[in-house]
Amino acid sequence: MARRIFFFIAILLGIAIGLGIGWGILPRLNETAQPETLRADYRTDYVLMVAEAYRSDQNASLAQRRLAFLGETDPVRMVQEAIVFGGQVGYASADMELMLRLLQALQNLKPQG
């Protein structure tokens, strides 16, 4: 019986020490993590999500602002790169079509300003 109590106390103590070190003493700070540092696959997934949102709302200006979140200055180029990457890794044809429609809408969008 004492052995089981010691075992559970050791487990709880290990959890408490691990949480204390992880949250209090050595927390990992991601202050430098920015959206523009995403890998190509995550950037392409984000472009695809914007394309899916564009399919629903048909608002190219809003899609352009959503893409600006990634820090890229040219949303057309960003979508082109996503289409190229999606083709290389085998995205579904329906997803590729969504990104192509978004690309066309962005190309037809009049420059702001």
Phi and psi restraints in degrees (range 20) as a CNS / XPLOR table:
assign (resid 1 and name C) (resid 2 and name N)
       (resid 2 and name CA) (resid 2 and name C) 1.0 -64.4 20.0 2
assign (resid 2 and name N) (resid 2 and name CA)
       (resid 2 and name C) (resid 3 and name N) 1.0 -31.3 20.0 2
assign (resid 2 and name C) (resid 3 and name N)
       (resid 3 and name CA) (resid 3 and name C) 1.0 -65.4 20.0 2
assign (resid 3 and name N) (resid 3 and name CA)
       (resid 3 and name C) (resid 4 and name N) 1.0 -41.7 20.0 2
assign (resid 3 and name C) (resid 4 and name N)
       (resid 4 and name CA) (resid 4 and name C) 1.0 -65.7 20.0 2
assign (resid 4 and name N) (resid 4 and name CA)
       (resid 4 and name C) (resid 5 and name N) 1.0 -41.2 20.0 2
assign (resid 4 and name C) (resid 5 and name N)
       (resid 5 and name CA) (resid 5 and name C) 1.0 -63.0 20.0 2
assign (resid 5 and name N) (resid 5 and name CA)
       (resid 5 and name C) (resid 6 and name N) 1.0 -45.0 20.0 2
assign (resid 5 and name C) (resid 6 and name N)
       (resid 6 and name CA) (resid 6 and name C) 1.0 -61.8 20.0 2
assign (resid 6 and name N) (resid 6 and name CA)
       (resid 6 and name C) (resid 7 and name N) 1.0 -40.3 20.0 2
assign (resid 6 and name C) (resid 7 and name N)
       (resid 7 and name CA) (resid 7 and name C) 1.0 -60.1 20.0 2
assign (resid 7 and name N) (resid 7 and name CA)
       (resid 7 and name C) (resid 8 and name N) 1.0 -49.9 20.0 2
assign (resid 7 and name C) (resid 8 and name N)
       (resid 8 and name CA) (resid 8 and name C) 1.0 -66.6 20.0 2
assign (resid 8 and name N) (resid 8 and name CA)
       (resid 8 and name C) (resid 9 and name N) 1.0 -35.0 20.0 2
assign (resid 8 and name C) (resid 9 and name N)
       (resid 9 and name CA) (resid 9 and name C) 1.0 -66.2 20.0 2
assign (resid 9 and name N) (resid 9 and name CA)
       (resid 9 and name C) (resid 10 and name N) 1.0 -40.6 20.0 2
assign (resid 9 and name C) (resid 10 and name N)
       (resid 10 and name CA) (resid 10 and name C) 1.0 -64.9 20.0 2
assign (resid 10 and name N) (resid 10 and name CA)
       (resid 10 and name C) (resid 11 and name N) 1.0 -40.8 20.0 2
assign (resid 10 and name C) (resid 11 and name N)
       (resid 11 and name CA) (resid 11 and name C) 1.0 -62.4 20.0 2
assign (resid 11 and name N) (resid 11 and name CA)
       (resid 11 and name C) (resid 12 and name N) 1.0 -49.7 20.0 2
assign (resid 11 and name C) (resid 12 and name N)
       (resid 12 and name CA) (resid 12 and name C) 1.0 -62.3 20.0 2
assign (resid 12 and name N) (resid 12 and name CA)
       (resid 12 and name C) (resid 13 and name N) 1.0 -39.7 20.0 2
assign (resid 12 and name C) (resid 13 and name N)
       (resid 13 and name CA) (resid 13 and name C) 1.0 -65.2 20.0 2
assign (resid 13 and name N) (resid 13 and name CA)
       (resid 13 and name C) (resid 14 and name N) 1.0 -40.5 20.0 2
assign (resid 13 and name C) (resid 14 and name N)
       (resid 14 and name CA) (resid 14 and name C) 1.0 -63.5 20.0 2
assign (resid 14 and name N) (resid 14 and name CA)
       (resid 14 and name C) (resid 15 and name N) 1.0 -41.7 20.0 2
assign (resid 14 and name C) (resid 15 and name N)
       (resid 15 and name CA) (resid 15 and name C) 1.0 -64.1 20.0 2
assign (resid 15 and name N) (resid 15 and name CA)
       (resid 15 and name C) (resid 16 and name N) 1.0 -45.3 20.0 2
assign (resid 15 and name C) (resid 16 and name N)
       (resid 16 and name CA) (resid 16 and name C) 1.0 -63.0 20.0 2
assign (resid 16 and name N) (resid 16 and name CA)
       (resid 16 and name C) (resid 17 and name N) 1.0 -42.8 20.0 2
assign (resid 16 and name C) (resid 17 and name N)
       (resid 17 and name CA) (resid 17 and name C) 1.0 -66.0 20.0 2
assign (resid 17 and name N) (resid 17 and name CA)
       (resid 17 and name C) (resid 18 and name N) 1.0 -43.0 20.0 2
assign (resid 17 and name C) (resid 18 and name N)
       (resid 18 and name CA) (resid 18 and name C) 1.0 -61.3 20.0 2
assign (resid 18 and name N) (resid 18 and name CA)
       (resid 18 and name C) (resid 19 and name N) 1.0 -44.6 20.0 2
assign (resid 18 and name C) (resid 19 and name N)
       (resid 19 and name CA) (resid 19 and name C) 1.0 -65.9 20.0 2
assign (resid 19 and name N) (resid 19 and name CA)
       (resid 19 and name C) (resid 20 and name N) 1.0 -40.1 20.0 2
assign (resid 19 and name C) (resid 20 and name N)
       (resid 20 and name CA) (resid 20 and name C) 1.0 -62.4 20.0 2
assign (resid 20 and name N) (resid 20 and name CA)
       (resid 20 and name C) (resid 21 and name N) 1.0 -43.5 20.0 2
assign (resid 20 and name C) (resid 21 and name N)
       (resid 21 and name CA) (resid 21 and name C) 1.0 -68.9 20.0 2
assign (resid 21 and name N) (resid 21 and name CA)
       (resid 21 and name C) (resid 22 and name N) 1.0 -45.4 20.0 2
assign (resid 21 and name C) (resid 22 and name N)
       (resid 22 and name CA) (resid 22 and name C) 1.0 -67.0 20.0 2
assign (resid 22 and name N) (resid 22 and name CA)
       (resid 22 and name C) (resid 23 and name N) 1.0 -37.5 20.0 2
assign (resid 22 and name C) (resid 23 and name N)
       (resid 23 and name CA) (resid 23 and name C) 1.0 -96.5 20.0 2
assign (resid 23 and name N) (resid 23 and name CA)
       (resid 23 and name C) (resid 24 and name N) 1.0 -32.0 20.0 2
assign (resid 23 and name C) (resid 24 and name N)
       (resid 24 and name CA) (resid 24 and name C) 1.0 -102.6 20.0 2
assign (resid 24 and name N) (resid 24 and name CA)
       (resid 24 and name C) (resid 25 and name N) 1.0 -48.8 20.0 2
assign (resid 24 and name C) (resid 25 and name N)
       (resid 25 and name CA) (resid 25 and name C) 1.0 -87.8 20.0 2
assign (resid 25 and name N) (resid 25 and name CA)
       (resid 25 and name C) (resid 26 and name N) 1.0 -48.0 20.0 2
assign (resid 25 and name C) (resid 26 and name N)
       (resid 26 and name CA) (resid 26 and name C) 1.0 -125.3 20.0 2
assign (resid 26 and name N) (resid 26 and name CA)
       (resid 26 and name C) (resid 27 and name N) 1.0 56.4 20.0 2
assign (resid 26 and name C) (resid 27 and name N)
       (resid 27 and name CA) (resid 27 and name C) 1.0 -69.3 20.0 2
assign (resid 27 and name N) (resid 27 and name CA)
       (resid 27 and name C) (resid 28 and name N) 1.0 142.4 20.0 2
assign (resid 27 and name C) (resid 28 and name N)
       (resid 28 and name CA) (resid 28 and name C) 1.0 -83.6 20.0 2
assign (resid 28 and name N) (resid 28 and name CA)
       (resid 28 and name C) (resid 29 and name N) 1.0 120.5 20.0 2
assign (resid 28 and name C) (resid 29 and name N)
       (resid 29 and name CA) (resid 29 and name C) 1.0 -100.9 20.0 2
assign (resid 29 and name N) (resid 29 and name CA)
       (resid 29 and name C) (resid 30 and name N) 1.0 126.3 20.0 2
assign (resid 29 and name C) (resid 30 and name N)
       (resid 30 and name CA) (resid 30 and name C) 1.0 -109.5 20.0 2
assign (resid 30 and name N) (resid 30 and name CA)
       (resid 30 and name C) (resid 31 and name N) 1.0 48.2 20.0 2
assign (resid 30 and name C) (resid 31 and name N)
       (resid 31 and name CA) (resid 31 and name C) 1.0 -67.0 20.0 2
assign (resid 31 and name N) (resid 31 and name CA)
       (resid 31 and name C) (resid 32 and name N) 1.0 -25.0 20.0 2
assign (resid 31 and name C) (resid 32 and name N)
       (resid 32 and name CA) (resid 32 and name C) 1.0 -91.3 20.0 2
assign (resid 32 and name N) (resid 32 and name CA)
       (resid 32 and name C) (resid 33 and name N) 1.0 -6.0 20.0 2
assign (resid 32 and name C) (resid 33 and name N)
       (resid 33 and name CA) (resid 33 and name C) 1.0 -74.0 20.0 2
assign (resid 33 and name N) (resid 33 and name CA)
       (resid 33 and name C) (resid 34 and name N) 1.0 117.0 20.0 2
assign (resid 33 and name C) (resid 34 and name N)
       (resid 34 and name CA) (resid 34 and name C) 1.0 -123.3 20.0 2
assign (resid 34 and name N) (resid 34 and name CA)
       (resid 34 and name C) (resid 35 and name N) 1.0 155.3 20.0 2
assign (resid 34 and name C) (resid 35 and name N)
       (resid 35 and name CA) (resid 35 and name C) 1.0 -57.1 20.0 2
assign (resid 35 and name N) (resid 35 and name CA)
       (resid 35 and name C) (resid 36 and name N) 1.0 -33.3 20.0 2
assign (resid 35 and name C) (resid 36 and name N)
       (resid 36 and name CA) (resid 36 and name C) 1.0 -70.1 20.0 2
assign (resid 36 and name N) (resid 36 and name CA)
       (resid 36 and name C) (resid 37 and name N) 1.0 -9.0 20.0 2
assign (resid 36 and name C) (resid 37 and name N)
       (resid 37 and name CA) (resid 37 and name C) 1.0 -92.0 20.0 2
assign (resid 37 and name N) (resid 37 and name CA)
       (resid 37 and name C) (resid 38 and name N) 1.0 6.3 20.0 2
assign (resid 37 and name C) (resid 38 and name N)
       (resid 38 and name CA) (resid 38 and name C) 1.0 -64.7 20.0 2
assign (resid 38 and name N) (resid 38 and name CA)
       (resid 38 and name C) (resid 39 and name N) 1.0 148.6 20.0 2
assign (resid 38 and name C) (resid 39 and name N)
       (resid 39 and name CA) (resid 39 and name C) 1.0 -67.2 20.0 2
assign (resid 39 and name N) (resid 39 and name CA)
       (resid 39 and name C) (resid 40 and name N) 1.0 162.8 20.0 2
assign (resid 39 and name C) (resid 40 and name N)
       (resid 40 and name CA) (resid 40 and name C) 1.0 -59.4 20.0 2
assign (resid 40 and name N) (resid 40 and name CA)
       (resid 40 and name C) (resid 41 and name N) 1.0 -37.2 20.0 2
assign (resid 40 and name C) (resid 41 and name N)
       (resid 41 and name CA) (resid 41 and name C) 1.0 -67.6 20.0 2
assign (resid 41 and name N) (resid 41 and name CA)
       (resid 41 and name C) (resid 42 and name N) 1.0 -38.9 20.0 2
assign (resid 41 and name C) (resid 42 and name N)
       (resid 42 and name CA) (resid 42 and name C) 1.0 -71.0 20.0 2
assign (resid 42 and name N) (resid 42 and name CA)
       (resid 42 and name C) (resid 43 and name N) 1.0 -37.5 20.0 2
assign (resid 42 and name C) (resid 43 and name N)
       (resid 43 and name CA) (resid 43 and name C) 1.0 -63.1 20.0 2
assign (resid 43 and name N) (resid 43 and name CA)
       (resid 43 and name C) (resid 44 and name N) 1.0 -41.8 20.0 2
assign (resid 43 and name C) (resid 44 and name N)
       (resid 44 and name CA) (resid 44 and name C) 1.0 -65.3 20.0 2
assign (resid 44 and name N) (resid 44 and name CA)
       (resid 44 and name C) (resid 45 and name N) 1.0 -40.7 20.0 2
assign (resid 44 and name C) (resid 45 and name N)
       (resid 45 and name CA) (resid 45 and name C) 1.0 -61.8 20.0 2
assign (resid 45 and name N) (resid 45 and name CA)
       (resid 45 and name C) (resid 46 and name N) 1.0 -38.9 20.0 2
assign (resid 45 and name C) (resid 46 and name N)
       (resid 46 and name CA) (resid 46 and name C) 1.0 -65.5 20.0 2
assign (resid 46 and name N) (resid 46 and name CA)
       (resid 46 and name C) (resid 47 and name N) 1.0 -43.5 20.0 2
assign (resid 46 and name C) (resid 47 and name N)
       (resid 47 and name CA) (resid 47 and name C) 1.0 -60.7 20.0 2
assign (resid 47 and name N) (resid 47 and name CA)
       (resid 47 and name C) (resid 48 and name N) 1.0 -40.9 20.0 2
assign (resid 47 and name C) (resid 48 and name N)
       (resid 48 and name CA) (resid 48 and name C) 1.0 -62.3 20.0 2
assign (resid 48 and name N) (resid 48 and name CA)
       (resid 48 and name C) (resid 49 and name N) 1.0 -40.8 20.0 2
assign (resid 48 and name C) (resid 49 and name N)
       (resid 49 and name CA) (resid 49 and name C) 1.0 -64.0 20.0 2
assign (resid 49 and name N) (resid 49 and name CA)
       (resid 49 and name C) (resid 50 and name N) 1.0 -38.8 20.0 2
assign (resid 49 and name C) (resid 50 and name N)
       (resid 50 and name CA) (resid 50 and name C) 1.0 -64.8 20.0 2
assign (resid 50 and name N) (resid 50 and name CA)
       (resid 50 and name C) (resid 51 and name N) 1.0 -39.9 20.0 2
assign (resid 50 and name C) (resid 51 and name N)
       (resid 51 and name CA) (resid 51 and name C) 1.0 -63.7 20.0 2
assign (resid 51 and name N) (resid 51 and name CA)
       (resid 51 and name C) (resid 52 and name N) 1.0 -38.8 20.0 2
assign (resid 51 and name C) (resid 52 and name N)
       (resid 52 and name CA) (resid 52 and name C) 1.0 -66.4 20.0 2
assign (resid 52 and name N) (resid 52 and name CA)
       (resid 52 and name C) (resid 53 and name N) 1.0 -39.4 20.0 2
assign (resid 52 and name C) (resid 53 and name N)
       (resid 53 and name CA) (resid 53 and name C) 1.0 -66.1 20.0 2
assign (resid 53 and name N) (resid 53 and name CA)
       (resid 53 and name C) (resid 54 and name N) 1.0 -39.0 20.0 2
assign (resid 53 and name C) (resid 54 and name N)
       (resid 54 and name CA) (resid 54 and name C) 1.0 -62.7 20.0 2
assign (resid 54 and name N) (resid 54 and name CA)
       (resid 54 and name C) (resid 55 and name N) 1.0 -38.5 20.0 2
assign (resid 54 and name C) (resid 55 and name N)
       (resid 55 and name CA) (resid 55 and name C) 1.0 -58.2 20.0 2
assign (resid 55 and name N) (resid 55 and name CA)
       (resid 55 and name C) (resid 56 and name N) 1.0 -36.0 20.0 2
assign (resid 55 and name C) (resid 56 and name N)
       (resid 56 and name CA) (resid 56 and name C) 1.0 -78.2 20.0 2
assign (resid 56 and name N) (resid 56 and name CA)
       (resid 56 and name C) (resid 57 and name N) 1.0 -43.9 20.0 2
assign (resid 56 and name C) (resid 57 and name N)
       (resid 57 and name CA) (resid 57 and name C) 1.0 -102.1 20.0 2
assign (resid 57 and name N) (resid 57 and name CA)
       (resid 57 and name C) (resid 58 and name N) 1.0 -15.0 20.0 2
assign (resid 57 and name C) (resid 58 and name N)
       (resid 58 and name CA) (resid 58 and name C) 1.0 53.2 20.0 2
assign (resid 58 and name N) (resid 58 and name CA)
       (resid 58 and name C) (resid 59 and name N) 1.0 35.8 20.0 2
assign (resid 58 and name C) (resid 59 and name N)
       (resid 59 and name CA) (resid 59 and name C) 1.0 -113.8 20.0 2
assign (resid 59 and name N) (resid 59 and name CA)
       (resid 59 and name C) (resid 60 and name N) 1.0 97.1 20.0 2
assign (resid 59 and name C) (resid 60 and name N)
       (resid 60 and name CA) (resid 60 and name C) 1.0 -67.7 20.0 2
assign (resid 60 and name N) (resid 60 and name CA)
       (resid 60 and name C) (resid 61 and name N) 1.0 -34.1 20.0 2
assign (resid 60 and name C) (resid 61 and name N)
       (resid 61 and name CA) (resid 61 and name C) 1.0 -63.9 20.0 2
assign (resid 61 and name N) (resid 61 and name CA)
       (resid 61 and name C) (resid 62 and name N) 1.0 -42.0 20.0 2
assign (resid 61 and name C) (resid 62 and name N)
       (resid 62 and name CA) (resid 62 and name C) 1.0 -65.5 20.0 2
assign (resid 62 and name N) (resid 62 and name CA)
       (resid 62 and name C) (resid 63 and name N) 1.0 -40.1 20.0 2
assign (resid 62 and name C) (resid 63 and name N)
       (resid 63 and name CA) (resid 63 and name C) 1.0 -61.9 20.0 2
assign (resid 63 and name N) (resid 63 and name CA)
       (resid 63 and name C) (resid 64 and name N) 1.0 -40.3 20.0 2
assign (resid 63 and name C) (resid 64 and name N)
       (resid 64 and name CA) (resid 64 and name C) 1.0 -62.1 20.0 2
assign (resid 64 and name N) (resid 64 and name CA)
       (resid 64 and name C) (resid 65 and name N) 1.0 -41.8 20.0 2
assign (resid 64 and name C) (resid 65 and name N)
       (resid 65 and name CA) (resid 65 and name C) 1.0 -67.5 20.0 2
assign (resid 65 and name N) (resid 65 and name CA)
       (resid 65 and name C) (resid 66 and name N) 1.0 -36.9 20.0 2
assign (resid 65 and name C) (resid 66 and name N)
       (resid 66 and name CA) (resid 66 and name C) 1.0 -64.5 20.0 2
assign (resid 66 and name N) (resid 66 and name CA)
       (resid 66 and name C) (resid 67 and name N) 1.0 -40.0 20.0 2
assign (resid 66 and name C) (resid 67 and name N)
       (resid 67 and name CA) (resid 67 and name C) 1.0 -69.1 20.0 2
assign (resid 67 and name N) (resid 67 and name CA)
       (resid 67 and name C) (resid 68 and name N) 1.0 -29.7 20.0 2
assign (resid 67 and name C) (resid 68 and name N)
       (resid 68 and name CA) (resid 68 and name C) 1.0 -63.0 20.0 2
assign (resid 68 and name N) (resid 68 and name CA)
       (resid 68 and name C) (resid 69 and name N) 1.0 -20.0 20.0 2
assign (resid 68 and name C) (resid 69 and name N)
       (resid 69 and name CA) (resid 69 and name C) 1.0 -57.0 20.0 2
assign (resid 69 and name N) (resid 69 and name CA)
       (resid 69 and name C) (resid 70 and name N) 1.0 -31.2 20.0 2
assign (resid 69 and name C) (resid 70 and name N)
       (resid 70 and name CA) (resid 70 and name C) 1.0 -77.9 20.0 2
assign (resid 70 and name N) (resid 70 and name CA)
       (resid 70 and name C) (resid 71 and name N) 1.0 -5.4 20.0 2
assign (resid 70 and name C) (resid 71 and name N)
       (resid 71 and name CA) (resid 71 and name C) 1.0 89.4 20.0 2
assign (resid 71 and name N) (resid 71 and name CA)
       (resid 71 and name C) (resid 72 and name N) 1.0 -5.6 20.0 2
assign (resid 71 and name C) (resid 72 and name N)
       (resid 72 and name CA) (resid 72 and name C) 1.0 -74.4 20.0 2
assign (resid 72 and name N) (resid 72 and name CA)
       (resid 72 and name C) (resid 73 and name N) 1.0 137.0 20.0 2
assign (resid 72 and name C) (resid 73 and name N)
       (resid 73 and name CA) (resid 73 and name C) 1.0 -80.3 20.0 2
assign (resid 73 and name N) (resid 73 and name CA)
       (resid 73 and name C) (resid 74 and name N) 1.0 -26.0 20.0 2
assign (resid 73 and name C) (resid 74 and name N)
       (resid 74 and name CA) (resid 74 and name C) 1.0 -115.4 20.0 2
assign (resid 74 and name N) (resid 74 and name CA)
       (resid 74 and name C) (resid 75 and name N) 1.0 100.9 20.0 2
assign (resid 74 and name C) (resid 75 and name N)
       (resid 75 and name CA) (resid 75 and name C) 1.0 -65.1 20.0 2
assign (resid 75 and name N) (resid 75 and name CA)
       (resid 75 and name C) (resid 76 and name N) 1.0 -29.5 20.0 2
assign (resid 75 and name C) (resid 76 and name N)
       (resid 76 and name CA) (resid 76 and name C) 1.0 -62.9 20.0 2
assign (resid 76 and name N) (resid 76 and name CA)
       (resid 76 and name C) (resid 77 and name N) 1.0 -46.2 20.0 2
assign (resid 76 and name C) (resid 77 and name N)
       (resid 77 and name CA) (resid 77 and name C) 1.0 -62.9 20.0 2
assign (resid 77 and name N) (resid 77 and name CA)
       (resid 77 and name C) (resid 78 and name N) 1.0 -38.2 20.0 2
assign (resid 77 and name C) (resid 78 and name N)
       (resid 78 and name CA) (resid 78 and name C) 1.0 -62.0 20.0 2
assign (resid 78 and name N) (resid 78 and name CA)
       (resid 78 and name C) (resid 79 and name N) 1.0 -43.7 20.0 2
assign (resid 78 and name C) (resid 79 and name N)
       (resid 79 and name CA) (resid 79 and name C) 1.0 -68.1 20.0 2
assign (resid 79 and name N) (resid 79 and name CA)
       (resid 79 and name C) (resid 80 and name N) 1.0 -38.9 20.0 2
assign (resid 79 and name C) (resid 80 and name N)
       (resid 80 and name CA) (resid 80 and name C) 1.0 -60.2 20.0 2
assign (resid 80 and name N) (resid 80 and name CA)
       (resid 80 and name C) (resid 81 and name N) 1.0 -43.7 20.0 2
assign (resid 80 and name C) (resid 81 and name N)
       (resid 81 and name CA) (resid 81 and name C) 1.0 -64.2 20.0 2
assign (resid 81 and name N) (resid 81 and name CA)
       (resid 81 and name C) (resid 82 and name N) 1.0 -37.5 20.0 2
assign (resid 81 and name C) (resid 82 and name N)
       (resid 82 and name CA) (resid 82 and name C) 1.0 -66.1 20.0 2
assign (resid 82 and name N) (resid 82 and name CA)
       (resid 82 and name C) (resid 83 and name N) 1.0 -38.6 20.0 2
assign (resid 82 and name C) (resid 83 and name N)
       (resid 83 and name CA) (resid 83 and name C) 1.0 -65.5 20.0 2
assign (resid 83 and name N) (resid 83 and name CA)
       (resid 83 and name C) (resid 84 and name N) 1.0 -42.9 20.0 2
assign (resid 83 and name C) (resid 84 and name N)
       (resid 84 and name CA) (resid 84 and name C) 1.0 -62.1 20.0 2
assign (resid 84 and name N) (resid 84 and name CA)
       (resid 84 and name C) (resid 85 and name N) 1.0 -47.8 20.0 2
assign (resid 84 and name C) (resid 85 and name N)
       (resid 85 and name CA) (resid 85 and name C) 1.0 -63.5 20.0 2
assign (resid 85 and name N) (resid 85 and name CA)
       (resid 85 and name C) (resid 86 and name N) 1.0 -43.4 20.0 2
assign (resid 85 and name C) (resid 86 and name N)
       (resid 86 and name CA) (resid 86 and name C) 1.0 -60.0 20.0 2
assign (resid 86 and name N) (resid 86 and name CA)
       (resid 86 and name C) (resid 87 and name N) 1.0 -38.2 20.0 2
assign (resid 86 and name C) (resid 87 and name N)
       (resid 87 and name CA) (resid 87 and name C) 1.0 -67.2 20.0 2
assign (resid 87 and name N) (resid 87 and name CA)
       (resid 87 and name C) (resid 88 and name N) 1.0 -35.9 20.0 2
assign (resid 87 and name C) (resid 88 and name N)
       (resid 88 and name CA) (resid 88 and name C) 1.0 -69.5 20.0 2
assign (resid 88 and name N) (resid 88 and name CA)
       (resid 88 and name C) (resid 89 and name N) 1.0 -36.7 20.0 2
assign (resid 88 and name C) (resid 89 and name N)
       (resid 89 and name CA) (resid 89 and name C) 1.0 -98.5 20.0 2
assign (resid 89 and name N) (resid 89 and name CA)
       (resid 89 and name C) (resid 90 and name N) 1.0 0.6 20.0 2
assign (resid 89 and name C) (resid 90 and name N)
       (resid 90 and name CA) (resid 90 and name C) 1.0 86.3 20.0 2
assign (resid 90 and name N) (resid 90 and name CA)
       (resid 90 and name C) (resid 91 and name N) 1.0 40.0 20.0 2
assign (resid 90 and name C) (resid 91 and name N)
       (resid 91 and name CA) (resid 91 and name C) 1.0 -61.1 20.0 2
assign (resid 91 and name N) (resid 91 and name CA)
       (resid 91 and name C) (resid 92 and name N) 1.0 153.6 20.0 2
assign (resid 91 and name C) (resid 92 and name N)
       (resid 92 and name CA) (resid 92 and name C) 1.0 -63.2 20.0 2
assign (resid 92 and name N) (resid 92 and name CA)
       (resid 92 and name C) (resid 93 and name N) 1.0 148.6 20.0 2
assign (resid 92 and name C) (resid 93 and name N)
       (resid 93 and name CA) (resid 93 and name C) 1.0 -62.1 20.0 2
assign (resid 93 and name N) (resid 93 and name CA)
       (resid 93 and name C) (resid 94 and name N) 1.0 -32.2 20.0 2
assign (resid 93 and name C) (resid 94 and name N)
       (resid 94 and name CA) (resid 94 and name C) 1.0 -65.1 20.0 2
assign (resid 94 and name N) (resid 94 and name CA)
       (resid 94 and name C) (resid 95 and name N) 1.0 -38.9 20.0 2
assign (resid 94 and name C) (resid 95 and name N)
       (resid 95 and name CA) (resid 95 and name C) 1.0 -68.3 20.0 2
assign (resid 95 and name N) (resid 95 and name CA)
       (resid 95 and name C) (resid 96 and name N) 1.0 -40.1 20.0 2
assign (resid 95 and name C) (resid 96 and name N)
       (resid 96 and name CA) (resid 96 and name C) 1.0 -63.6 20.0 2
assign (resid 96 and name N) (resid 96 and name CA)
       (resid 96 and name C) (resid 97 and name N) 1.0 -39.3 20.0 2
assign (resid 96 and name C) (resid 97 and name N)
       (resid 97 and name CA) (resid 97 and name C) 1.0 -63.7 20.0 2
assign (resid 97 and name N) (resid 97 and name CA)
       (resid 97 and name C) (resid 98 and name N) 1.0 -40.3 20.0 2
assign (resid 97 and name C) (resid 98 and name N)
       (resid 98 and name CA) (resid 98 and name C) 1.0 -60.5 20.0 2
assign (resid 98 and name N) (resid 98 and name CA)
       (resid 98 and name C) (resid 99 and name N) 1.0 -44.2 20.0 2
assign (resid 98 and name C) (resid 99 and name N)
       (resid 99 and name CA) (resid 99 and name C) 1.0 -68.0 20.0 2
assign (resid 99 and name N) (resid 99 and name CA)
       (resid 99 and name C) (resid 100 and name N) 1.0 -34.9 20.0 2
assign (resid 99 and name C) (resid 100 and name N)
       (resid 100 and name CA) (resid 100 and name C) 1.0 -65.3 20.0 2
assign (resid 100 and name N) (resid 100 and name CA)
       (resid 100 and name C) (resid 101 and name N) 1.0 -40.1 20.0 2
assign (resid 100 and name C) (resid 101 and name N)
       (resid 101 and name CA) (resid 101 and name C) 1.0 -64.9 20.0 2
assign (resid 101 and name N) (resid 101 and name CA)
       (resid 101 and name C) (resid 102 and name N) 1.0 -39.6 20.0 2
assign (resid 101 and name C) (resid 102 and name N)
       (resid 102 and name CA) (resid 102 and name C) 1.0 -63.3 20.0 2
assign (resid 102 and name N) (resid 102 and name CA)
       (resid 102 and name C) (resid 103 and name N) 1.0 -42.3 20.0 2
assign (resid 102 and name C) (resid 103 and name N)
       (resid 103 and name CA) (resid 103 and name C) 1.0 -59.7 20.0 2
assign (resid 103 and name N) (resid 103 and name CA)
       (resid 103 and name C) (resid 104 and name N) 1.0 -45.6 20.0 2
assign (resid 103 and name C) (resid 104 and name N)
       (resid 104 and name CA) (resid 104 and name C) 1.0 -61.6 20.0 2
assign (resid 104 and name N) (resid 104 and name CA)
       (resid 104 and name C) (resid 105 and name N) 1.0 -41.9 20.0 2
assign (resid 104 and name C) (resid 105 and name N)
       (resid 105 and name CA) (resid 105 and name C) 1.0 -64.3 20.0 2
assign (resid 105 and name N) (resid 105 and name CA)
       (resid 105 and name C) (resid 106 and name N) 1.0 -40.4 20.0 2
assign (resid 105 and name C) (resid 106 and name N)
       (resid 106 and name CA) (resid 106 and name C) 1.0 -68.7 20.0 2
assign (resid 106 and name N) (resid 106 and name CA)
       (resid 106 and name C) (resid 107 and name N) 1.0 -36.4 20.0 2
assign (resid 106 and name C) (resid 107 and name N)
       (resid 107 and name CA) (resid 107 and name C) 1.0 -68.2 20.0 2
assign (resid 107 and name N) (resid 107 and name CA)
       (resid 107 and name C) (resid 108 and name N) 1.0 -30.3 20.0 2
assign (resid 107 and name C) (resid 108 and name N)
       (resid 108 and name CA) (resid 108 and name C) 1.0 -85.4 20.0 2
assign (resid 108 and name N) (resid 108 and name CA)
       (resid 108 and name C) (resid 109 and name N) 1.0 -10.9 20.0 2
assign (resid 108 and name C) (resid 109 and name N)
       (resid 109 and name CA) (resid 109 and name C) 1.0 -71.4 20.0 2
assign (resid 109 and name N) (resid 109 and name CA)
       (resid 109 and name C) (resid 110 and name N) 1.0 131.3 20.0 2
assign (resid 109 and name C) (resid 110 and name N)
       (resid 110 and name CA) (resid 110 and name C) 1.0 -72.9 20.0 2
assign (resid 110 and name N) (resid 110 and name CA)
       (resid 110 and name C) (resid 111 and name N) 1.0 140.6 20.0 2
assign (resid 110 and name C) (resid 111 and name N)
       (resid 111 and name CA) (resid 111 and name C) 1.0 -59.2 20.0 2
assign (resid 111 and name N) (resid 111 and name CA)
       (resid 111 and name C) (resid 112 and name N) 1.0 139.8 20.0 2
assign (resid 111 and name C) (resid 112 and name N)
       (resid 112 and name CA) (resid 112 and name C) 1.0 -82.9 20.0 2
assign (resid 112 and name N) (resid 112 and name CA)
       (resid 112 and name C) (resid 113 and name N) 1.0 144.2 20.0 2
